[in-house]
Amino acid sequence: MNAPAIRRYLQPSPTLRWHPWAPLVAAALLIALVFALGAQWGYAAAKREWAITDRYGHAFSTQLELTSKFPARELTRKAAAFDSAVIRYVGEQREPAGAWQRFRSGAERWIFQGGRPVGVLPRQFIVDLAEFRLRELSGTAPRWQATSAYCDEMTYLPLTGMDLRDRWGRAAEAYTQLLGRTISAEQLAPAVPNARCEPSRRTQ
């Protein structure tokens, strides 16, 4: 095809209402749209997978660091990471994903992960976390006794007269459901006498 023929092709046709380049432009726009939607979907899928991993990752890493100049406050904060993981897991088991979420997760797994299950934690992992918390960071565990100073370290909060069991009741229910045995809020709460921040403990 010579140059004059090319120029004639690129000229608007008197019998058509659109430019001969219109199909090329439309195809380019369609490809760009598909790419943008695919990239957005992939990014959203990656964020969901990261959220699943990060949701429990802090609890696992907490096993490796248990030191602080405020031992009661720090131990309580770290124990809360385990509690959060257990509460989330039990909540997810109690309210399974809907049909759309299952379809979306399956499609993303096959498209982006080659069909490999990603972000699915075996129940035993969460059970191990819960047992570690109960063994090392609760009740009469030697390390947990540092939390007996919890009320004294939290003097900037209005904890006077507070029953600490109220703050760990939800976690206790989740542990009980997960492990199949009764776990009390008093076991999970800081090792404060009677699990209460009495006024006398806050007097300097």
DOBA-837543 format. One line per 2 residues: number of its first residue (from 0); their letters; for each residue x, y, z of N, C-alpha, C. Coordinates in nm, 3 decimals. Atoms other than C-alpha are relative to their C-alpha. Example, Ala and Ser with C-alpha at 12.3 -4.5 7.8 and 13.67 -1.06 7.14 Angstrom:
DOBA-837543
0 = AS = 0.089 -0.119 0.000 1.230 -0.450 0.780 0.090 0.120 0.000 | -0.082 -0.119 -0.006 1.367 -0.106 0.714 -0.077 0.109 0.073;
END
This chain:
DOBA-837543
0 = MN = 0.086 -0.119 0.000 0.000 0.000 0.000 0.089 0.123 0.000 | -0.085 -0.118 0.011 0.151 0.333 -0.108 -0.054 0.114 0.086;
2 = AP = 0.036 -0.113 -0.085 0.139 0.669 0.067 -0.132 0.063 -0.037 | 0.131 -0.060 0.032 -0.155 0.818 -0.129 -0.116 -0.085 0.048;
4 = AI = 0.108 0.087 -0.044 -0.366 0.514 -0.050 -0.020 0.008 0.151 | 0.008 -0.013 -0.147 -0.282 0.544 0.322 -0.069 0.129 0.037;
6 = RR = 0.062 -0.129 -0.031 -0.374 0.913 0.318 -0.149 -0.003 -0.029 | 0.142 0.009 0.031 -0.704 0.834 0.150 -0.075 -0.079 0.107;
8 = YL = 0.064 0.081 -0.104 -0.778 0.570 0.413 -0.023 0.080 0.128 | 0.009 -0.075 -0.123 -0.713 0.812 0.697 -0.094 0.119 -0.009;
10 = QP = 0.093 -0.111 0.017 -0.948 1.073 0.554 -0.141 -0.046 0.039 | 0.138 0.037 -0.035 -1.304 1.078 0.690 -0.079 -0.039 -0.123;
12 = SP = 0.080 0.046 0.112 -1.540 0.886 0.468 -0.127 0.083 -0.010 | 0.123 -0.080 0.015 -1.826 1.093 0.320 -0.125 -0.079 0.028;
14 = TL = 0.119 0.083 -0.022 -2.061 0.798 0.367 -0.011 -0.050 0.144 | 0.002 0.046 -0.138 -1.975 0.728 0.734 -0.015 0.118 0.095;
16 = RW = 0.018 -0.106 -0.099 -2.067 0.926 1.044 0.114 0.004 0.102 | -0.113 -0.001 -0.093 -1.748 0.837 1.229 0.130 -0.010 -0.077;
18 = HP = -0.133 -0.001 0.059 -1.382 0.872 1.159 0.050 -0.144 -0.010 | -0.053 0.137 0.012 -1.202 0.558 1.035 0.089 -0.041 0.115;
20 = WA = -0.082 0.035 -0.117 -0.981 0.582 1.339 -0.086 -0.036 0.121 | 0.085 0.021 -0.116 -1.283 0.549 1.568 0.010 -0.141 0.057;
22 = PL = -0.014 0.135 -0.058 -1.260 0.167 1.598 0.132 -0.020 0.074 | -0.129 0.014 -0.069 -0.891 0.193 1.687 -0.001 0.070 0.135;
24 = VA = 0.008 -0.074 -0.126 -0.957 0.457 1.950 -0.089 -0.074 0.101 | 0.090 0.073 -0.089 -1.249 0.258 2.091 0.069 -0.124 0.056;
26 = AA = -0.072 0.119 -0.048 -1.033 -0.055 2.110 0.104 0.036 0.104 | -0.101 -0.044 -0.097 -0.757 0.137 2.285 -0.063 0.036 0.133;
28 = LL = 0.070 -0.037 -0.124 -1.004 0.281 2.535 -0.050 -0.125 0.074 | 0.048 0.122 -0.063 -1.150 -0.064 2.597 0.114 -0.074 0.070;
30 = IA = -0.116 0.066 -0.061 -0.805 -0.212 2.660 0.044 0.073 0.126 | -0.039 -0.079 -0.117 -0.721 0.075 2.896 -0.098 -0.021 0.115;
32 = LV = 0.100 0.020 -0.104 -1.049 0.027 3.082 0.016 -0.137 0.066 | -0.019 0.135 -0.054 -0.995 -0.348 3.120 0.124 -0.005 0.088;
34 = FA = -0.123 -0.002 -0.079 -0.639 -0.287 3.241 -0.020 0.072 0.132 | 0.023 -0.077 -0.123 -0.751 -0.022 3.492 -0.086 -0.078 0.099;
36 = LG = 0.086 0.078 -0.089 -1.030 -0.240 3.629 0.073 -0.122 0.056 | -0.077 0.115 -0.047 -0.799 -0.542 3.648 0.101 0.040 0.106;
38 = AQ = -0.098 -0.047 -0.098 -0.532 -0.341 3.829 -0.067 0.036 0.131 | 0.072 -0.037 -0.122 -0.788 -0.204 4.071 -0.046 -0.124 0.076;
40 = WG = 0.043 0.125 -0.063 -0.926 -0.551 4.138 0.117 -0.071 0.066 | -0.118 0.064 -0.057 -0.578 -0.692 4.189 0.048 0.070 0.124;
42 = YA = -0.043 -0.076 -0.118 -0.488 -0.411 4.427 -0.092 -0.024 0.118 | 0.095 0.024 -0.108 -0.807 -0.460 4.626 0.015 -0.141 0.056;
44 = AA = -0.020 0.138 -0.046 -0.747 -0.836 4.639 0.124 -0.011 0.087 | -0.123 0.003 -0.079 -0.392 -0.782 4.763 -0.021 0.063 0.137;
46 = KR = 0.028 -0.064 -0.128 -0.518 -0.546 5.033 -0.078 -0.093 0.092 | 0.076 0.093 -0.083 -0.768 -0.805 5.150 0.087 -0.113 0.052;
48 = EW = -0.089 0.107 -0.044 -0.503 -1.076 5.161 0.094 0.051 0.109 | -0.090 -0.058 -0.101 -0.270 -0.843 5.353 -0.074 0.020 0.131;
50 = AI = 0.078 -0.021 -0.122 -0.548 -0.759 5.596 -0.018 -0.130 0.076 | 0.016 0.129 -0.065 -0.604 -1.128 5.664 0.128 -0.040 0.071;
52 = TD = -0.129 0.036 -0.061 -0.234 -1.185 5.727 0.034 0.090 0.117 | -0.036 -0.095 -0.103 -0.184 -0.867 5.928 -0.090 -0.012 0.122;
54 = RY = 0.097 0.012 -0.107 -0.494 -0.938 6.134 0.052 -0.087 0.114 | -0.051 0.093 -0.101 -0.315 -1.223 6.313 0.151 0.009 0.018;
56 = GH = -0.146 -0.004 -0.005 0.049 -1.140 6.242 0.054 0.060 0.127 | -0.050 -0.065 -0.120 0.088 -0.910 6.540 -0.004 -0.094 0.119;
58 = AF = 0.010 0.095 -0.112 -0.029 -1.182 6.777 0.115 -0.099 -0.002 | -0.111 0.094 0.009 0.235 -1.422 6.645 0.132 0.067 0.041;
60 = ST = -0.125 -0.069 -0.032 0.515 -1.164 6.670 0.009 0.037 0.147 | 0.000 -0.037 -0.141 0.409 -1.078 7.024 0.069 -0.104 0.086;
62 = QL = -0.066 0.105 -0.077 0.544 -1.411 7.143 0.150 0.027 0.015 | -0.144 -0.021 0.003 0.895 -1.284 7.063 0.044 0.121 0.081;
64 = EL = -0.039 -0.120 -0.073 0.883 -0.957 7.261 -0.093 0.024 0.116 | 0.082 -0.018 -0.120 0.761 -0.927 7.615 0.078 0.075 0.108;
66 = TS = -0.074 -0.081 -0.097 0.971 -0.659 7.782 -0.044 0.145 -0.011 | 0.036 -0.141 -0.001 0.890 -0.304 7.885 0.034 0.058 0.136;
68 = KF = -0.026 -0.065 -0.129 0.970 -0.048 8.151 -0.130 0.017 0.079 | 0.129 0.006 -0.067 0.596 -0.057 8.231 -0.055 -0.141 -0.019;
70 = PA = 0.033 0.141 0.026 0.556 -0.434 8.262 -0.149 -0.030 0.000 | 0.143 0.030 -0.005 0.190 -0.440 8.361 -0.071 0.054 -0.124;
72 = RE = 0.064 -0.061 0.116 0.083 -0.202 8.087 0.040 -0.071 -0.128 | -0.050 0.063 0.122 0.301 -0.369 7.825 -0.052 -0.143 -0.015;
74 = LT = 0.049 0.137 0.008 0.202 -0.723 7.911 -0.149 -0.003 -0.033 | 0.142 -0.006 0.029 -0.163 -0.628 7.907 -0.025 0.034 -0.146;
76 = RK = 0.015 -0.037 0.139 -0.125 -0.463 7.568 0.033 -0.117 -0.092 | -0.039 0.113 0.084 0.052 -0.765 7.425 -0.100 -0.114 0.011;
78 = AA = 0.102 0.104 -0.016 -0.202 -1.005 7.570 -0.124 0.035 -0.082 | 0.116 -0.043 0.079 -0.469 -0.796 7.396 0.014 -0.040 -0.146;
80 = AF = -0.019 0.044 0.138 -0.313 -0.893 7.062 -0.050 -0.142 -0.019 | 0.051 0.137 0.005 -0.387 -1.257 7.136 -0.153 0.000 0.009;
82 = DS = 0.145 -0.006 -0.017 -0.736 -1.169 7.254 -0.068 0.045 -0.130 | 0.058 -0.050 0.124 -0.804 -0.974 6.935 -0.002 -0.106 -0.108;
84 = AV = -0.006 0.106 0.101 -0.691 -1.263 6.716 -0.106 -0.106 0.026 | 0.100 0.103 -0.034 -0.914 -1.509 6.902 -0.141 0.053 -0.026;
86 = IR = 0.133 -0.057 0.020 -1.214 -1.275 6.896 -0.033 0.009 -0.148 | 0.024 -0.011 0.144 -1.175 -1.212 6.523 -0.027 -0.137 -0.062;
88 = YV = 0.016 0.133 0.059 -1.137 -1.579 6.440 -0.135 -0.059 0.036 | 0.129 0.056 -0.043 -1.437 -1.686 6.646 -0.114 0.074 -0.068;
90 = GE = 0.104 -0.076 0.067 -1.642 -1.404 6.497 -0.017 -0.040 -0.145 | 0.006 0.041 0.140 -1.554 -1.511 6.144 -0.062 -0.138 -0.014;
92 = QR = 0.060 0.133 0.005 -1.649 -1.871 6.220 -0.150 0.007 0.030 | 0.140 -0.015 -0.037 -1.976 -1.755 6.371 -0.081 0.061 -0.114;
94 = EP = 0.067 -0.067 0.111 -2.061 -1.538 6.070 0.080 -0.025 -0.127 | -0.077 0.032 0.120 -1.924 -1.710 5.758 -0.028 0.097 -0.113;
96 = AG = 0.014 -0.091 0.113 -1.873 -1.515 5.438 -0.122 -0.035 -0.084 | 0.116 0.020 0.084 -2.170 -1.467 5.210 0.039 -0.059 -0.135;
98 = AW = -0.023 0.064 0.130 -2.211 -1.616 4.863 0.088 0.086 -0.089 | -0.080 -0.089 0.085 -2.067 -1.308 4.688 0.145 0.001 0.044;
100 = QR = -0.136 -0.002 -0.050 -1.762 -1.299 4.914 0.072 -0.130 -0.032 | -0.062 0.128 0.033 -1.699 -1.670 4.859 0.033 -0.007 -0.148;
102 = FR = -0.026 0.000 0.144 -1.731 -1.628 4.483 0.118 0.090 -0.034 | -0.110 -0.093 0.026 -1.501 -1.327 4.483 0.133 -0.056 0.046;
104 = SG = -0.124 0.058 -0.052 -1.241 -1.500 4.700 0.048 -0.114 -0.088 | -0.040 0.109 0.088 -1.248 -1.808 4.478 0.055 0.049 -0.132;
106 = AE = -0.049 -0.056 0.126 -1.209 -1.600 4.162 0.138 0.062 0.017 | -0.130 -0.063 -0.024 -0.922 -1.401 4.311 0.108 -0.105 0.023;
108 = RW = -0.098 0.106 -0.026 -0.753 -1.719 4.430 0.047 -0.063 -0.130 | -0.037 0.063 0.126 -0.761 -1.871 4.081 0.070 0.097 -0.094;
110 = IF = -0.058 -0.097 0.094 -0.672 -1.551 3.895 0.136 0.049 0.047 | -0.122 -0.063 -0.049 -0.404 -1.406 4.121 0.094 -0.095 0.075;
112 = QG = -0.083 0.089 -0.081 -0.277 -1.703 4.325 0.014 -0.139 -0.061 | -0.012 0.129 0.065 -0.296 -1.988 4.076 -0.080 -0.110 0.067;
114 = GR = 0.084 0.099 -0.066 -0.567 -2.161 4.276 0.046 -0.040 0.138 | -0.050 0.037 -0.133 -0.358 -2.185 4.592 -0.079 0.072 0.107;
116 = PV = 0.070 -0.068 -0.110 -0.542 -2.112 4.916 0.096 0.094 0.073 | -0.085 -0.101 -0.063 -0.398 -1.792 5.062 -0.081 0.070 0.109;
118 = GV = 0.066 -0.071 -0.108 -0.480 -1.624 5.391 -0.094 -0.084 0.082 | 0.087 0.089 -0.077 -0.658 -1.929 5.532 0.083 -0.059 0.114;
120 = LP = -0.076 0.047 -0.115 -0.533 -1.999 5.882 -0.065 -0.126 0.057 | 0.056 0.119 -0.065 -0.576 -2.349 6.022 -0.047 0.034 0.142;
122 = RQ = 0.054 -0.026 -0.133 -0.783 -2.352 6.339 0.105 -0.025 0.107 | -0.098 0.035 -0.102 -0.491 -2.509 6.526 0.095 0.116 0.029;
124 = FI = -0.086 -0.115 -0.023 -0.283 -2.194 6.478 -0.060 0.092 0.105 | 0.067 -0.088 -0.096 -0.539 -1.988 6.667 -0.011 -0.067 0.136;
126 = VD = 0.006 0.074 -0.127 -0.579 -2.260 6.929 0.135 0.009 0.071 | -0.134 -0.009 -0.061 -0.200 -2.255 6.985 0.022 0.139 0.060;
128 = LA = -0.012 -0.136 -0.054 -0.212 -1.876 7.030 -0.078 0.013 0.130 | 0.084 -0.009 -0.120 -0.495 -1.907 7.279 0.063 -0.075 0.117;
130 = EF = -0.062 0.078 -0.107 -0.318 -2.178 7.476 0.126 0.067 0.052 | -0.119 -0.074 -0.044 0.002 -1.974 7.483 -0.039 0.114 0.092;
132 = RL = 0.049 -0.111 -0.084 -0.189 -1.676 7.619 -0.041 -0.049 0.137 | 0.048 0.052 -0.128 -0.353 -1.886 7.889 0.114 -0.057 0.084;
134 = RE = -0.111 0.063 -0.073 -0.029 -2.062 7.976 0.099 0.104 0.052 | -0.105 -0.095 -0.033 0.204 -1.760 7.983 -0.051 0.136 0.048;
136 = LS = 0.046 -0.137 -0.025 -0.014 -1.449 8.015 -0.141 0.000 0.059 | 0.131 -0.002 -0.064 -0.306 -1.520 8.243 0.009 -0.064 0.138;
138 = GT = 0.013 0.068 -0.129 -0.416 -1.632 8.587 0.121 0.011 0.091 | -0.113 0.004 -0.094 -0.130 -1.741 8.810 0.134 -0.021 -0.070;
140 = AP = -0.127 0.017 0.071 0.137 -1.763 8.538 0.103 0.099 0.056 | -0.101 -0.087 -0.062 0.464 -1.623 8.683 0.020 0.132 -0.074;
142 = RW = -0.021 -0.124 0.078 0.515 -1.372 8.400 -0.118 0.095 0.014 | 0.120 -0.082 -0.005 0.157 -1.250 8.431 -0.014 0.073 0.132;
144 = QA = 0.012 -0.064 -0.130 0.204 -1.155 8.796 0.050 0.144 -0.003 | -0.045 -0.139 0.013 0.377 -0.837 8.678 -0.117 0.094 -0.024;
146 = TS = 0.116 -0.085 0.026 0.032 -0.711 8.580 -0.075 0.037 0.128 | 0.064 -0.039 -0.126 -0.059 -0.682 8.948 0.013 0.150 0.025;
148 = AY = -0.018 -0.145 -0.012 0.067 -0.324 8.916 -0.078 0.077 -0.106 | 0.072 -0.062 0.111 -0.177 -0.251 8.633 -0.069 0.130 0.044;
150 = CD = 0.073 -0.118 -0.045 -0.392 -0.007 8.830 0.095 0.114 0.035 | -0.096 -0.104 -0.037 -0.086 0.178 8.960 0.064 0.064 -0.123;
152 = EM = -0.061 -0.054 0.121 0.063 0.217 8.613 -0.098 0.081 -0.084 | 0.101 -0.069 0.080 -0.264 0.344 8.470 -0.064 0.113 0.080;
154 = TY = 0.054 -0.104 -0.088 -0.304 0.632 8.713 -0.064 0.114 -0.076 | 0.057 -0.111 0.076 -0.392 0.873 8.434 -0.140 -0.032 -0.052;
156 = LP = 0.134 0.039 0.043 -0.713 0.678 8.362 -0.091 -0.013 0.122 | 0.094 0.011 -0.112 -1.026 0.684 8.578 -0.040 -0.145 0.027;
158 = LT = 0.026 0.141 -0.023 -0.998 0.320 8.684 -0.049 -0.030 0.141 | 0.037 0.023 -0.139 -1.095 0.369 9.049 -0.134 -0.073 0.009;
160 = GM = 0.122 0.076 -0.019 -1.350 0.108 9.147 -0.041 -0.081 -0.120 | 0.038 0.073 0.121 -1.351 -0.049 8.800 0.023 -0.149 0.018;
162 = DL = -0.013 0.145 0.002 -1.414 -0.420 8.776 0.064 -0.039 -0.133 | -0.074 0.029 0.122 -1.153 -0.532 8.525 -0.059 -0.117 -0.078;
164 = RD = 0.061 0.113 0.070 -1.353 -0.844 8.444 -0.097 0.046 -0.108 | 0.092 -0.052 0.102 -1.597 -0.626 8.253 0.071 0.023 -0.132;
166 = RW = -0.075 -0.033 0.121 -1.324 -0.534 8.006 0.048 -0.123 -0.074 | -0.047 0.123 0.063 -1.226 -0.895 7.936 -0.110 -0.104 -0.016;
168 = GR = 0.111 0.094 0.013 -1.571 -1.053 7.927 -0.017 -0.052 -0.142 | 0.017 0.043 0.140 -1.596 -1.059 7.546 0.110 -0.096 -0.040;
170 = AA = -0.111 0.089 0.033 -1.252 -1.215 7.514 -0.020 -0.137 0.065 | 0.021 0.126 -0.070 -1.340 -1.480 7.773 -0.103 -0.086 -0.074;
172 = EA = 0.100 0.075 0.076 -1.648 -1.578 7.571 0.061 -0.061 -0.127 | -0.064 0.051 0.122 -1.436 -1.613 7.255 0.093 -0.116 0.031;
174 = YT = -0.090 0.110 -0.039 -1.174 -1.828 7.432 -0.082 -0.125 0.035 | 0.084 0.112 -0.040 -1.449 -2.046 7.578 -0.056 -0.072 -0.122;
176 = QL = 0.057 0.061 0.121 -1.608 -2.102 7.237 0.108 -0.069 -0.082 | -0.108 0.058 0.079 -1.275 -2.168 7.067 0.053 -0.129 0.060;
178 = LG = -0.066 0.113 -0.066 -1.133 -2.410 7.323 -0.096 -0.105 0.053 | 0.097 0.099 -0.047 -1.453 -2.581 7.430 0.005 -0.022 0.150;
180 = RT = 0.002 0.007 -0.146 -1.392 -2.519 7.799 -0.015 0.142 0.053 | 0.031 -0.131 -0.056 -1.487 -2.236 8.031 0.126 0.077 0.034;
182 = IS = -0.109 -0.093 -0.031 -1.240 -1.948 8.039 -0.066 0.124 0.058 | 0.064 -0.114 -0.067 -1.332 -1.673 8.285 0.072 0.129 -0.034;
184 = AE = -0.059 -0.133 0.022 -1.276 -1.303 8.241 0.108 0.029 0.104 | -0.099 -0.023 -0.105 -1.085 -1.305 8.568 0.134 -0.063 -0.035;
186 = QL = -0.125 0.063 0.045 -0.828 -1.543 8.415 0.076 0.092 -0.096 | -0.064 -0.082 0.103 -0.762 -1.301 8.130 0.034 0.140 0.049;
188 = AP = -0.024 -0.135 -0.050 -0.774 -0.978 8.331 0.134 0.007 0.072 | -0.125 -0.016 -0.075 -0.459 -0.835 8.494 -0.010 -0.062 0.139;
190 = AV = -0.003 0.071 -0.127 -0.353 -1.011 8.812 -0.011 0.096 0.117 | 0.028 -0.096 -0.107 -0.497 -0.740 9.035 -0.090 -0.067 0.102;
192 = PN = 0.087 0.062 -0.101 -0.650 -0.852 9.368 -0.147 0.030 -0.025 | 0.145 -0.011 0.024 -1.022 -0.915 9.316 -0.033 0.056 -0.137;
194 = AR = 0.020 -0.051 0.136 -0.976 -0.795 8.956 -0.067 0.137 0.000 | 0.058 -0.134 -0.009 -1.069 -0.443 9.066 0.109 0.101 0.032;
196 = CE = -0.090 -0.110 -0.035 -0.886 -0.113 9.078 -0.064 0.077 0.115 | 0.059 -0.061 -0.117 -0.970 -0.012 9.430 0.058 0.140 0.024;
198 = PS = -0.050 -0.134 -0.025 -0.938 0.351 9.543 0.131 0.005 0.075 | -0.122 0.000 -0.080 -0.668 0.263 9.794 0.124 -0.027 -0.084;
200 = RR = -0.115 0.033 0.085 -0.445 0.135 9.513 0.046 0.120 -0.080 | -0.033 -0.115 0.082 -0.447 0.474 9.343 0.047 0.117 0.086;
202 = TQ = -0.046 -0.107 -0.088 -0.343 0.678 9.644 0.153 0.002 0.002 | -0.145 -0.013 0.005 0.012 0.805 9.601 0.053 0.045 0.136;
END
